[in-house]
Amino acid sequence: MSDRYTVAQQFMLAIEAELKVMGLWSERRPSERALSSLQPFCVDTLAFEQWLQFVFIERMLLLIEQRGMLPSSFGLAPMSEQSFSPRGVDSHDLTRLLERLDEALSC
């Protein structure tokens, strides 16, 4: 059976792949100012997909590498729906991945 770190890493790779399929993966990193927002999900400076890529995935991969304490609950699926639905972006697969991540790592 896979440990939580392996499971989390697989989800990070799957989320990255889905963002690429959706055409929302960026090769250009936001400014440090944008990344240092104190608002939840950096809503005042980043699009949700940017937050996923440059904050969430990066921090999770660092925790995985360092074998740090992984969160046991994320609750990112509602934010995904709220962010993409008004933009007309089909985020069903990404939202489902985020739900499954929550289920897989819940303690």
Backbone as ProteinMPNN parsed JSONL, in Angstrom:
{"seq_chain_A": "MSDRYTVAQQFMLAIEAELKVMGLWSERRPSERALSSLQPFCVDTLAFEQWLQFVFIERMLLLIEQRGMLPSSFGLAPMSEQSFSPRGVDSHDLTRLLERLDEALSC", "coords_chain_A": {"N_chain_A": [[0.84, -1.192, 0.0], [0.501, 2.222, -0.771], [2.243, 4.971, 0.741], [1.242, 8.017, 2.422], [2.733, 10.137, 1.358], [3.532, 9.267, -1.175], [1.03, 8.939, -2.358], [0.109, 11.613, -2.234], [2.022, 12.843, -3.878], [1.442, 11.646, -6.333], [-1.079, 12.717, -6.784], [-0.388, 15.437, -7.042], [1.032, 15.385, -9.432], [-1.017, 14.547, -11.119], [-2.819, 16.685, -10.919], [-1.265, 18.726, -11.997], [-1.005, 17.709, -14.624], [-3.689, 17.797, -15.447], [-4.209, 20.555, -15.351], [-2.557, 21.303, -17.447], [-3.82, 19.984, -19.603], [-6.146, 21.455, -19.605], [-5.168, 23.783, -20.557], [-4.176, 25.661, -18.818], [-1.788, 25.729, -17.504], [1.103, 27.471, -16.653], [4.093, 28.785, -18.001], [5.282, 30.968, -17.134], [6.257, 32.508, -14.249], [4.466, 34.088, -11.629], [4.942, 37.369, -10.148], [6.963, 37.894, -7.192], [5.684, 39.523, -5.409], [2.977, 39.143, -6.077], [2.742, 36.471, -5.369], [3.057, 36.582, -2.65], [0.77, 37.371, -1.416], [-1.58, 37.885, 1.218], [-4.129, 37.087, 1.26], [-6.632, 34.472, 1.256], [-5.951, 31.83, -0.977], [-4.619, 33.617, -2.538], [-6.371, 35.411, -3.787], [-6.548, 38.06, -4.5], [-4.424, 38.566, -6.133], [-3.755, 36.439, -7.837], [-4.951, 34.104, -10.316], [-7.02, 31.245, -9.721], [-5.917, 28.895, -10.839], [-3.265, 29.66, -11.087], [-2.576, 29.933, -8.421], [-2.885, 27.259, -7.619], [-0.804, 26.079, -9.128], [1.6, 27.568, -8.529], [1.676, 27.981, -5.794], [0.179, 26.035, -4.156], [0.838, 23.395, -5.321], [3.643, 23.602, -5.435], [4.294, 23.991, -2.695], [3.251, 21.673, -1.574], [4.813, 19.706, -2.859], [7.286, 20.311, -1.761], [6.809, 19.739, 0.953], [6.366, 16.996, 0.676], [8.859, 16.131, -0.285], [10.473, 16.779, 1.912], [9.362, 15.214, 3.774], [7.487, 16.32, 5.449], [4.774, 17.455, 7.589], [1.79, 16.592, 6.252], [-1.183, 18.211, 5.169], [-4.449, 17.267, 6.337], [-6.84, 17.837, 5.328], [-8.246, 19.62, 2.657], [-10.221, 20.952, 1.045], [-10.503, 22.13, -1.499], [-12.064, 21.754, -3.754], [-14.61, 23.178, -3.829], [-13.638, 25.792, -4.225], [-12.479, 25.531, -6.699], [-14.73, 25.075, -8.332], [-16.094, 27.502, -7.885], [-14.282, 29.32, -8.918], [-13.868, 28.622, -11.656], [-16.366, 28.184, -12.917], [-17.862, 30.689, -13.395], [-16.278, 31.648, -15.414], [-16.715, 30.043, -17.497], [-15.21, 27.759, -17.842], [-14.542, 24.39, -18.25], [-14.197, 22.561, -15.565], [-14.598, 20.138, -14.438], [-13.124, 17.645, -14.295], [-10.76, 18.457, -12.987], [-11.815, 19.468, -10.593], [-12.912, 17.128, -9.562], [-10.548, 15.663, -9.156], [-9.437, 17.193, -7.086], [-11.335, 16.766, -5.1], [-10.969, 14.014, -4.722], [-8.334, 14.004, -3.805], [-8.681, 15.193, -1.291], [-10.254, 13.16, -0.106], [-8.435, 11.017, -0.176], [-6.33, 11.79, 1.51], [-7.462, 12.382, 3.9], [-7.595, 12.127, 7.39]], "CA_chain_A": [[0.0, 0.0, 0.0], [1.281, 3.46, -0.882], [2.17, 5.864, 1.886], [0.578, 9.302, 2.148], [3.603, 10.972, 0.529], [3.43, 8.761, -2.548], [-0.315, 9.288, -2.816], [0.073, 13.063, -2.44], [2.83, 13.165, -5.052], [0.687, 11.226, -7.515], [-2.124, 13.715, -7.002], [0.217, 16.677, -7.536], [1.318, 15.153, -10.851], [-2.299, 14.49, -11.837], [-3.352, 18.049, -10.983], [-0.439, 19.407, -13.003], [-1.385, 17.204, -15.955], [-5.022, 18.303, -15.78], [-4.068, 21.98, -15.675], [-1.979, 21.37, -18.795], [-4.89, 19.602, -20.532], [-7.078, 22.578, -19.638], [-4.483, 24.94, -21.126], [-4.036, 26.64, -17.749], [-0.448, 25.64, -16.906], [1.876, 28.614, -17.11], [5.56, 28.714, -17.955], [5.725, 32.249, -16.578], [6.018, 32.602, -12.813], [4.01, 35.408, -11.169], [5.913, 38.118, -9.345], [7.016, 37.54, -5.767], [4.638, 40.321, -4.758], [1.71, 38.442, -6.294], [2.787, 35.204, -4.628], [3.117, 36.815, -1.209], [-0.525, 37.862, -0.944], [-2.049, 37.324, 2.475], [-5.514, 36.652, 1.061], [-6.767, 33.049, 0.943], [-5.763, 31.473, -2.383], [-4.078, 34.802, -3.227], [-7.45, 35.821, -4.686], [-6.38, 39.441, -4.942], [-3.277, 38.714, -7.034], [-3.574, 35.291, -8.726], [-6.075, 33.261, -10.701], [-6.971, 30.012, -8.944], [-4.975, 27.95, -11.445], [-1.915, 30.108, -10.743], [-2.375, 29.571, -7.028], [-2.648, 25.811, -7.586], [0.501, 25.752, -9.695], [2.771, 28.218, -7.94], [1.645, 27.97, -4.333], [-0.246, 24.752, -3.61], [1.648, 22.266, -5.784], [5.035, 23.79, -5.003], [4.41, 23.752, -1.247], [3.007, 20.248, -1.32], [5.987, 18.941, -3.292], [8.331, 20.557, -0.764], [6.448, 18.925, 2.122], [6.579, 15.594, 0.315], [10.307, 15.913, -0.343], [11.035, 16.886, 3.258], [8.58, 14.333, 4.638], [6.851, 17.18, 6.432], [3.4, 17.162, 7.972], [0.842, 16.866, 5.18], [-2.529, 18.546, 5.633], [-5.386, 16.151, 6.254], [-8.047, 18.33, 4.67], [-7.916, 20.718, 1.76], [-11.432, 21.69, 0.693], [-10.232, 22.943, -2.683], [-13.054, 21.534, -4.819], [-15.541, 24.299, -3.962], [-12.936, 26.944, -4.797], [-12.328, 25.235, -8.122], [-16.025, 25.343, -8.961], [-16.376, 28.93, -7.776], [-13.352, 30.055, -9.766], [-13.949, 28.326, -13.08], [-17.731, 28.214, -13.448], [-18.215, 31.975, -13.998], [-15.421, 31.881, -16.584], [-17.113, 29.096, -18.535], [-14.151, 26.77, -17.992], [-14.939, 23.056, -17.797], [-13.237, 22.146, -14.538], [-15.127, 18.942, -13.791], [-12.069, 16.665, -13.99], [-9.872, 19.041, -11.975], [-12.562, 19.507, -9.339], [-12.99, 15.745, -9.073], [-9.209, 15.336, -8.624], [-9.28, 17.871, -5.804], [-12.184, 16.025, -4.155], [-10.316, 12.735, -4.454], [-7.166, 14.324, -2.97], [-9.215, 15.347, 0.056], [-10.646, 11.844, 0.392], [-7.269, 10.143, -0.032], [-5.425, 12.212, 2.577], [-8.197, 12.642, 5.141], [-7.196, 11.249, 8.503]], "C_chain_A": [[0.879, 1.246, 0.0], [1.161, 4.294, 0.378], [1.555, 7.199, 1.457], [1.419, 10.194, 1.243], [3.53, 10.557, -0.936], [2.079, 9.127, -3.144], [-0.396, 10.779, -3.129], [0.861, 13.454, -3.685], [2.101, 12.778, -6.336], [-0.43, 12.22, -7.821], [-1.551, 15.019, -7.529], [0.527, 16.545, -9.03], [0.032, 15.131, -11.672], [-2.923, 15.876, -11.963], [-2.577, 18.859, -12.006], [-0.856, 18.986, -14.406], [-2.745, 17.75, -16.366], [-4.986, 19.794, -16.104], [-3.483, 22.165, -17.074], [-3.023, 21.021, -19.843], [-5.871, 20.767, -20.7], [-6.462, 23.826, -20.271], [-4.235, 26.034, -20.099], [-2.696, 26.567, -17.018], [0.389, 26.762, -17.498], [3.372, 28.357, -16.998], [6.127, 29.97, -17.298], [5.295, 32.364, -15.122], [5.507, 34.005, -12.464], [5.088, 36.087, -10.33], [5.877, 37.648, -7.892], [5.961, 38.314, -4.988], [3.287, 39.626, -4.888], [1.641, 37.157, -5.468], [2.743, 35.399, -3.114], [1.822, 37.406, -0.647], [-0.921, 37.165, 0.352], [-3.496, 36.848, 2.39], [-5.565, 35.152, 0.806], [-6.696, 32.826, -0.569], [-5.167, 32.624, -3.211], [-5.109, 35.391, -4.201], [-7.295, 37.236, -5.212], [-5.256, 39.599, -5.963], [-3.113, 37.597, -8.059], [-4.911, 34.698, -9.135], [-5.923, 31.949, -9.929], [-5.966, 29.012, -9.519], [-3.529, 28.348, -11.165], [-1.599, 29.746, -9.296], [-2.101, 28.074, -6.903], [-1.226, 25.487, -8.023], [1.658, 26.293, -8.857], [2.788, 28.282, -6.421], [1.347, 26.55, -3.838], [0.672, 23.604, -4.031], [3.093, 22.406, -5.311], [5.212, 23.5, -3.515], [4.199, 22.284, -0.911], [4.219, 19.416, -1.719], [7.154, 19.123, -2.322], [8.055, 19.744, 0.505], [6.706, 17.442, 1.872], [8.067, 15.271, 0.336], [10.928, 15.89, 1.043], [10.358, 15.949, 4.261], [7.974, 15.121, 5.804], [5.42, 16.749, 6.706], [2.46, 17.574, 6.832], [-0.509, 17.242, 5.768], [-3.447, 17.337, 5.489], [-6.698, 16.564, 5.603], [-7.69, 19.555, 3.852], [-9.13, 21.586, 1.43], [-11.268, 22.577, -0.522], [-11.287, 22.806, -3.785], [-14.056, 22.682, -4.936], [-14.891, 25.544, -4.574], [-12.744, 26.754, -6.292], [-13.629, 25.555, -8.865], [-16.322, 26.837, -9.001], [-15.503, 29.749, -8.725], [-13.62, 29.853, -11.249], [-15.345, 28.464, -13.68], [-18.103, 29.562, -14.078], [-17.416, 32.29, -15.27], [-15.775, 30.936, -17.726], [-16.07, 28.031, -18.816], [-14.653, 25.438, -17.448], [-13.873, 22.535, -16.834], [-13.672, 20.866, -13.841], [-14.019, 17.965, -13.382], [-11.107, 17.185, -12.912], [-10.566, 19.057, -10.613], [-12.667, 18.118, -8.736], [-11.641, 15.293, -8.505], [-9.01, 15.96, -7.245], [-10.142, 17.216, -4.729], [-11.512, 14.716, -3.744], [-9.06, 12.921, -3.598], [-7.612, 14.454, -1.519], [-9.547, 13.992, 0.67], [-9.428, 10.977, 0.698], [-6.402, 10.502, 1.172], [-6.137, 12.539, 3.885], [-7.8, 11.631, 6.2], [-8.398, 10.812, 9.295]], "O_chain_A": [[1.888, 1.301, 0.703], [0.107, 4.326, 1.012], [1.377, 7.459, 0.267], [0.865, 10.938, 0.435], [3.473, 11.405, -1.827], [1.992, 9.569, -4.29], [-0.914, 11.164, -4.177], [0.417, 14.3, -4.461], [2.145, 13.517, -7.32], [-0.694, 12.526, -8.984], [-2.169, 15.654, -8.384], [0.311, 17.482, -9.798], [-0.001, 15.639, -12.793], [-3.495, 16.206, -13.002], [-3.168, 19.597, -12.794], [-1.039, 19.834, -15.28], [-2.931, 18.129, -17.522], [-5.66, 20.244, -17.03], [-3.874, 23.081, -17.798], [-3.107, 21.692, -20.872], [-6.361, 21.026, -21.799], [-7.159, 24.816, -20.494], [-4.098, 27.203, -20.458], [-2.492, 27.265, -16.025], [0.381, 26.977, -18.71], [3.847, 27.782, -16.018], [7.307, 30.022, -16.951], [4.105, 32.32, -14.811], [6.051, 34.999, -12.946], [6.027, 35.441, -9.864], [4.887, 37.079, -7.431], [5.408, 37.805, -4.012], [2.538, 39.532, -3.915], [0.587, 36.812, -4.934], [2.423, 34.465, -2.38], [1.801, 37.888, 0.485], [-0.625, 35.986, 0.547], [-4.022, 36.271, 3.342], [-4.644, 34.603, 0.201], [-7.316, 33.558, -1.341], [-5.212, 32.596, -4.441], [-4.76, 35.815, -5.302], [-7.85, 37.577, -6.256], [-5.141, 40.649, -6.595], [-2.408, 37.776, -9.052], [-5.888, 34.778, -8.391], [-4.816, 31.588, -9.529], [-5.245, 28.357, -8.767], [-2.663, 27.485, -11.022], [-0.492, 29.306, -8.984], [-1.199, 27.662, -6.174], [-0.529, 24.712, -7.368], [2.584, 25.556, -8.518], [3.816, 28.607, -5.827], [2.183, 25.938, -3.172], [1.224, 22.913, -3.175], [3.694, 21.439, -4.842], [6.172, 22.838, -3.12], [4.892, 21.727, -0.06], [4.611, 18.51, -0.984], [7.922, 18.189, -2.091], [8.966, 19.133, 1.064], [7.2, 16.727, 2.744], [8.484, 14.262, 0.905], [11.809, 15.076, 1.321], [10.729, 15.897, 5.433], [7.948, 14.675, 6.951], [4.925, 15.788, 6.117], [2.354, 18.754, 6.496], [-0.938, 16.653, 6.76], [-3.241, 16.49, 4.621], [-7.566, 15.726, 5.358], [-6.932, 20.418, 4.295], [-9.069, 22.811, 1.526], [-11.837, 23.668, -0.571], [-11.38, 23.669, -4.658], [-14.331, 23.127, -6.051], [-15.523, 26.262, -5.349], [-12.837, 27.71, -7.061], [-13.618, 26.225, -9.898], [-16.75, 27.368, -10.025], [-15.949, 30.76, -9.269], [-13.6, 30.814, -12.019], [-15.477, 28.829, -14.849], [-18.614, 29.582, -15.198], [-17.839, 33.101, -16.094], [-15.192, 31.024, -18.807], [-16.043, 27.46, -19.906], [-15.132, 25.366, -16.316], [-12.79, 22.122, -17.248], [-13.166, 20.544, -12.766], [-13.987, 17.51, -12.238], [-10.693, 16.432, -12.031], [-9.965, 18.698, -9.601], [-12.524, 17.953, -7.524], [-11.6, 14.613, -7.48], [-8.473, 15.319, -6.342], [-9.727, 17.121, -3.574], [-11.491, 14.358, -2.567], [-8.759, 12.076, -2.754], [-6.988, 13.887, -0.622], [-9.177, 13.704, 1.808], [-9.395, 10.284, 1.715], [-5.804, 9.62, 1.789], [-5.499, 12.926, 4.864], [-7.687, 10.435, 5.933], [-8.26, 10.071, 10.268]]}, "name": "protein", "num_of_chains": 1, "seq": "MSDRYTVAQQFMLAIEAELKVMGLWSERRPSERALSSLQPFCVDTLAFEQWLQFVFIERMLLLIEQRGMLPSSFGLAPMSEQSFSPRGVDSHDLTRLLERLDEALSC"}
